[in-house]
Amino acid sequence: MGSLKSELAQSLCSAGSSTIGAAAAYQGTTGFDGKLDIADVIAGHYHLFGTTTTRAGMIVWSMPVEIGPTKKTLILDTENAFAAH
């Protein structure tokens, strides 16, 4: 059952990322260290969408983000996730 749940989560994450990715202003994939750096982001209002899968399911982040003229660091974890299953 765990494998089926993980496969479903992977499929949902992939479908969501593909659909949203087509309209994304910026996108990227984290490295092995779990970090992603997106340089030269133009100041403005954005909506961050991110997904990841775990052995137990999936985590989804979906939140508004305002980028100003200075460097901004966002930490995504289960505390600010939209959904975690």
SEVOTI-624381 format. One record per residue: x, z, y of N, C-alpha, C in turn. Coordinates in pm, whole numbers. Layout:
// SEVOTI-624381
NODE,X,Z,Y,X,Z,Y,X,Z,Y .
...
//
This chain:
// SEVOTI-624381
NODE,82,0,-119,0,0,0,86,0,125 .
NODE,197,75,128,285,80,244,341,-55,279 .
NODE,378,-134,178,433,-266,203,329,-359,267 .
NODE,206,-352,220,98,-434,276,72,-396,421 .
NODE,71,-266,449,50,-218,585,162,-267,676 .
NODE,285,-261,630,400,-306,707,394,-456,731 .
NODE,354,-533,631,342,-678,646,233,-713,746 .
NODE,122,-642,745,14,-665,840,61,-631,981 .
NODE,130,-520,996,182,-481,1128,278,-587,1181 .
NODE,366,-636,1096,462,-740,1137,387,-865,1180 .
NODE,285,-903,1108,206,-1021,1141,135,-1005,1275 .
NODE,75,-888,1300,6,-863,1426,103,-862,1543 .
NODE,218,-799,1527,318,-797,1633,367,-937,1664 .
NODE,391,-1015,1562,437,-1151,1581,333,-1236,1652 .
NODE,208,-1225,1613,101,-1302,1675,83,-1263,1821 .
NODE,84,-1135,1850,70,-1088,1987,185,-1133,2074 .
NODE,307,-1122,2023,424,-1162,2099,424,-1312,2125 .
NODE,384,-1391,2028,380,-1536,2046,278,-1576,2151 .
NODE,161,-1516,2146,55,-1549,2241,94,-1510,2383 .
NODE,141,-1389,2400,179,-1341,2533,308,-1406,2580 .
NODE,400,-1432,2488,527,-1494,2523,513,-1628,2592 .
NODE,408,-1701,2560,387,-1832,2622,363,-1820,2772 .
NODE,312,-1707,2818,282,-1687,2960,379,-1588,3027 .
NODE,479,-1544,2955,569,-1440,3005,660,-1490,3116 .
NODE,677,-1407,3218,773,-1438,3324,916,-1413,3274 .
NODE,934,-1309,3193,1062,-1272,3135,1037,-1225,2993 .
NODE,1133,-1248,2906,1120,-1195,2771,1256,-1176,2709 .
NODE,1261,-1097,2604,1386,-1072,2536,1365,-994,2409 .
NODE,1473,-975,2337,1472,-901,2212,1580,-794,2220 .
NODE,1549,-675,2175,1649,-567,2178,1760,-594,2078 .
NODE,1875,-534,2105,1987,-542,2013,1976,-433,1908 .
NODE,2078,-420,1826,2078,-316,1722,2072,-176,1781 .
NODE,2117,-162,1906,2114,-31,1971,1978,0,2031 .
NODE,1883,-93,2020,1748,-71,2072,1735,-95,2221 .
NODE,1838,-151,2284,1836,-172,2428,1817,-319,2463 .
NODE,1753,-342,2576,1730,-476,2628,1760,-473,2777 .
NODE,1839,-567,2824,1870,-578,2966,1821,-714,3014 .
NODE,1732,-712,3111,1684,-836,3172,1735,-836,3315 .
NODE,1825,-927,3346,1887,-932,3477,1810,-1023,3571 .
NODE,1833,-1002,3701,1779,-1089,3806,1626,-1101,3805 .
NODE,1559,-990,3781,1413,-989,3785,1370,-985,3932 .
NODE,1285,-1074,3970,1234,-1080,4107,1139,-963,4130 .
NODE,1154,-896,4245,1068,-782,4278,921,-826,4274 .
NODE,837,-738,4222,695,-768,4215,623,-682,4114 .
NODE,498,-715,4090,414,-643,3993,411,-723,3863 .
NODE,434,-656,3753,437,-719,3621,355,-635,3524 .
NODE,329,-692,3409,267,-617,3300,363,-627,3182 .
NODE,414,-512,3140,507,-508,3028,429,-503,2898 .
NODE,466,-588,2804,408,-588,2671,522,-592,2571 .
NODE,524,-500,2479,627,-497,2377,572,-446,2246 .
NODE,634,-491,2138,592,-446,2005,714,-421,1918 .
NODE,697,-337,1822,796,-319,1718,725,-276,1590 .
NODE,785,-301,1479,729,-254,1353,820,-148,1294 .
NODE,760,-59,1219,833,44,1147,792,35,1000 .
NODE,853,114,918,812,115,777,668,160,762 .
NODE,621,242,857,486,298,847,381,215,921 .
NODE,420,123,1004,321,46,1080,379,-24,1199 .
NODE,319,2,1317,364,-68,1436,347,18,1560 .
NODE,419,-19,1667,406,45,1798,386,-66,1899 .
NODE,294,-44,1994,266,-142,2098,277,-74,2234 .
NODE,347,-139,2326,352,-93,2465,281,-196,2551 .
NODE,198,-151,2642,125,-238,2733,101,-158,2861 .
NODE,178,-191,2967,169,-111,3089,208,-190,3213 .
NODE,145,-157,3325,187,-220,3450,323,-164,3493 .
NODE,403,-252,3553,536,-212,3600,558,-274,3737 .
NODE,605,-193,3830,639,-246,3962,791,-247,3974 .
NODE,846,-363,4004,990,-379,4019,1020,-391,4168 .
NODE,1108,-304,4216,1150,-307,4355,1285,-374,4369 .
NODE,1350,-356,4484,1478,-422,4509,1597,-357,4438 .
NODE,1579,-237,4382,1690,-171,4313,1670,-177,4161 .
NODE,1778,-152,4089,1773,-155,3942,1674,-52,3890 .
NODE,1598,-92,3791,1497,-2,3732,1525,9,3582 .
NODE,1516,130,3532,1533,154,3389,1402,207,3333 .
NODE,1356,145,3227,1236,191,3157,1276,237,3018 .
NODE,1224,348,2976,1246,396,2840,1113,388,2768 .
NODE,1109,310,2663,987,295,2583,1002,378,2457 .
NODE,906,466,2436,905,549,2315,761,575,2275 .
NODE,740,661,2178,603,686,2131,521,761,2235 .
NODE,586,826,2331,513,900,2434,441,808,2532 .
NODE,495,690,2558,430,600,2651,378,472,2583 .
NODE,369,478,2452,316,363,2377,164,352,2395 .
NODE,117,230,2397,-26,204,2403,-92,243,2270 .
NODE,-26,210,2163,-77,242,2028,40,258,1933 .
NODE,29,351,1843,130,370,1740,58,401,1609 .
NODE,82,319,1509,17,338,1379,118,327,1269 .
//
